[in-house]
Amino acid sequence: MRILDEGEDRSLNRITLYLTMSEASEMRDTLEALLADPVERHEHISSSDYLKELTVCIYDPNSLGKFDERSKKLILEDT
């Protein structure tokens, strides 16, 4: 697992998510879609007001393909 704070451009080790039922359902559906077809995809999960967003992806450290350089560094070095 890797967590990037995009605003501060740093790796995080612990976070807490507070989700509404609707947001939790959207997260479940998004994860199911990613698991069904994980190759070089990412999905966005937005709050109901679209002011907050999670981006979720599945990665294989041996096949980073189209990930940008910042993502590759986070995945490989956790920094």
N, C-alpha and C positions, 0 to 999 in steps of 0.2 A: 504494500500500500504506500502510495506517495500522496502528499497533500501540499499543494502550492498555494501560498497566499499571493495572488497576482498583484495586489496593490502594493505590497511590500517586497515582492520578488524574493520570497524566502520559503524554505521548507518548514512545514509545521508538523509537530508530532502528535498533538492531541487537539481535537475539536469536539464540540457538542452541537448537534443539529436539533432544532426545535421545529417540528413539522406539524402542520394541520393534517387532518385526515385526508383531505384532498391532495395535499402535497406528498404525503406518504404513499398514497395510491399511485400518483404520477411517478414517484421514484421506483416503486415496485414494477410498474409497467415498463419504465425505461430500462431497468436492469434486465427484465425478461427479454426485451428486444435486443439488447446488447449481447446477452448470452446466446441468443438464437443466431446472431450474426456478428461476432466480435471483431472481425478483421478490419483494422484501420478505420474504426468508426468512433465517434463520440456523440453524446447526447446531452441536451441541456434540460435542466429541471428548474423551472422558474417559480417564484412566489406568485400568489394570485394577483398582486399589483405590478408584477414584472420589475420590481426594484432590486430583487435579490436573485441570484442564479447560481446553480451548481452545474459544473460540467463534469460528466462521468465518462470514462473510457476504460477499456480493458487492454492491457498491454502484455507483451511477451518480451522480456529484456533481451532476447536473442533475435528479435525481429522488430526493430523500431521503425522501419519503413518511412512513413510520411510524417512522423512526429517532428515538430520543430526542434531546433537546437536546445532551447530552454527546457523543453519537456524531456529530451534525451538526457540532459545533464541531471535533471531531477530523478529520473528513473534509474540511471546508472550510479549516481553518486549520492543521492538523497540530499542534495544541497541546492 
